[in-house]
Amino acid sequence: MLALVTETLRDAGRTTPPPETEQGDWLRGNAEWSDPDANGWVTLTPVEIAVWVPKALVGWQVALESRDPLAPEWLEYPHLSLTRWPAVEAAVRGLYAAGEI
């Protein structure tokens, strides 16, 4: 599940700003996570190009990575809705239905 969200997040990232009316649903940054070091630690490392990514996917990725699940009703919250990514939404709903999160 985490791999699906991460892959979708990478695919959704863009270097051009989204339309101004949608910018509230996106995060802009110029850093990425490093690979884990020998102790498993990761750090933010700067990248040259600023990237815009959807807040909803970032929120779900962080929740899944931290194993601190969001309540299922958060899927209905507009800023965390996954309706733009049906495969991810179906997978997350499936995890809730199976009691895995």
MOJOFEN-V86345 format. One record per residue. SS is DSSP state (alpha for helix, beta for strand, coil for the rest). PHI is phi in whole degrees, -180 to 180 (NA if undefined). NEAR is the number of other C-alpha atoms within 12 Angstrom. Layout:
((SS;PHI;NEAR) (SS;PHI;NEAR))
This chain:
((coil;NA;25) (alpha;-60;24) (alpha;-62;17) (alpha;-64;22) (alpha;-64;31) (alpha;-63;26) (alpha;-64;19) (alpha;-64;27) (alpha;-62;30) (alpha;-63;20) (alpha;-67;17) (alpha;-80;24) (coil;-59;27) (beta;-145;22) (coil;-94;20) (coil;-97;18) (coil;-63;21) (coil;-70;20) (coil;-54;12) (alpha;-54;10) (alpha;-69;9) (alpha;-104;15) (alpha;-61;17) (alpha;-67;19) (alpha;-96;26) (beta;-125;29) (beta;-113;28) (beta;-116;23) (beta;-156;25) (beta;-134;19) (beta;-145;18) (beta;-142;21) (beta;-77;16) (coil;-76;14) (coil;-73;13) (coil;-61;12) (coil;-83;10) (coil;-60;7) (coil;-96;7) (coil;89;9) (coil;-80;11) (coil;-123;13) (coil;-135;13) (beta;-83;14) (beta;-120;14) (beta;-69;14) (beta;-125;14) (beta;-72;11) (beta;-103;15) (beta;-73;18) (beta;-124;25) (beta;-100;30) (beta;-134;34) (beta;-68;36) (alpha;-58;27) (alpha;-59;34) (alpha;-67;39) (alpha;-63;31) (alpha;-59;30) (alpha;-71;37) (alpha;-63;31) (alpha;-62;21) (alpha;-62;24) (alpha;-70;24) (alpha;-65;19) (alpha;-84;13) (coil;58;14) (coil;-117;14) (coil;-64;23) (coil;-82;26) (coil;-65;19) (alpha;-56;23) (alpha;-67;15) (alpha;-67;21) (alpha;-62;28) (alpha;-88;16) (coil;-71;17) (alpha;-52;16) (alpha;-80;23) (alpha;-118;31) (coil;-64;28) (coil;-108;33) (coil;-61;20) (coil;-73;20) (coil;-129;23) (alpha;-56;17) (alpha;-66;17) (alpha;-68;29) (alpha;-60;27) (alpha;-63;20) (alpha;-66;24) (alpha;-65;36) (alpha;-61;26) (alpha;-63;17) (alpha;-64;20) (alpha;-64;20) (alpha;-63;12) (coil;-84;10) (coil;73;12) (coil;-85;16) (coil;-138;22))
